């Protein structure tokens, strides 16, 4: 009983295979008949060519006779004799072929060929008639008419034989067409019955196999999604019914086990959640402590270096500066300020001052003060800095444009340090524009963060330098110390924010600062 469905499908497939074999065999047999008719048509076509050659030779014989009587030349006489002999050979051979191919004695073609041979026999006397005409110059008109009659009768017989050939070809074509109609009929019947059989089999498979399997697949999907109460029902006694029963038994056991596992998982998840929260809190605390420790160690190390540099370099540098000033005074009194000695001493004083500025910038970077947080408004700070910078650019073709949001909230930040950030960024922009261009300063708020954008229309930063601009002591200008942007970054990070630079070579640079309103 369990294999009833499989046996039914096997029997149906076997029957379909037998029917296909039978139809194929019949089609091959009928196709063979069509090929046989095609072969017969090919043979008849060759016969038509032979008869056409006889007709052509006969016509050429009569034409040569007429030429001879017009111009008694030996060439025409020779052509007449050769054509007569050729006609006799061709007709004789073709008659033998037709006698061999004939299945019965009543063959009209053979009868026509016999008559044609009789006419050719009568034409043999044409040679004597031509010789007599050459010798005597006299022509027997009755004999000439008889000879022409023989020739015209041969042409007429050739046409009759070919008419028989054409009739045979037409009969063979008709037979082939009839066979083709039979094949087409079988094909249409087979297509119709096959389509109906396939449709009936399709309906049977839908009812007995496909729909039950779809229902079982849908129940399996629902069960996999957590619907443990899904069950399937069927009255089938085949393998599908056994499969349904097995699924229901499996579902019952899994539902029971799932209930036990669910309760266990709930208890486990609750404990894991509690421990995870504790670990996250401890990890966050550890990370903050680690970051603070690393920053403290770095600042301490840099502070120690700064103290050593101040003690070992700046004090002697001050002595050199004082001595240089005294030397300049003596040289001015003795040689005058236009002397080469005074210019050399002035260059020494300039370089000492430059070294002193570098040391002061380094000490400022090393001993970076902690920001003093007070509630301020960033728009107010930006307006003050813009007014301060604009006073120095009035004579230049540089425009500073402010686009400040109206609902900017007050938040805690160090206004003095932020002024230093803005001044540094604006000074860099001014240096990149060569006295002409536009500086845009915008503010906005996004997700509890204050966004500040400083954009210029200057020369931009080459791509190979963009990743290095926040490194200490890196500068693309010879007079630059390379500490402006690192200080800016340090101020922003000390406020819990971030700074990002985007630049297009030859079109300008934009710095975007993001500061959280509420510090963590």
Secondary structure, 3 states (H helix, E strand, C coil): CCCHHHHHHHHHHHHHHHHHHHHHHHHHHHHHHHHHHHHHHHHHHHHHHHHHHHHHHHHHHHHHHHHHHHCCCHHHHHHHHHHHHHHHHHHHHHHHHHHHHCCCCCCHHHHHHHHHHHHHHHHCCHHHHHHHHHHHCCCCHHHHHHHHHHHHHHHHHHHHHHHHHHHHHHHHHHHHHHHHHHHHHHHHHHHHHHHHHHHHHHHHHHHHHHHHHHHHHHHHHHHHCCCCCCCCCCCCCCHHHHHHHHHHHHHHHHHHHHHHHHHHHHHHHHHHHHHHHHHHHHHHHHHHHHHHHHHHHHHHHHHHHHHHHHHHHHHHHHHHHHHHHHHHHHHHHHCCCCCHHHHHHHHHHHHHHHHHHHHHHHHHHHCCCCCCCEEECHHHHHHHHHHHHHCCCCCCEEEEEEECCCCCCCEEECHHHHHHHHHHHHHHHHHHHCCEEEEEEEEEECCCEEEEEEEECCCCCCHHHCCCCCCCCCCCCCCCCCCHHHHHHHHHHHCCCEEEEEEECCCEEEEEEEEECCCC
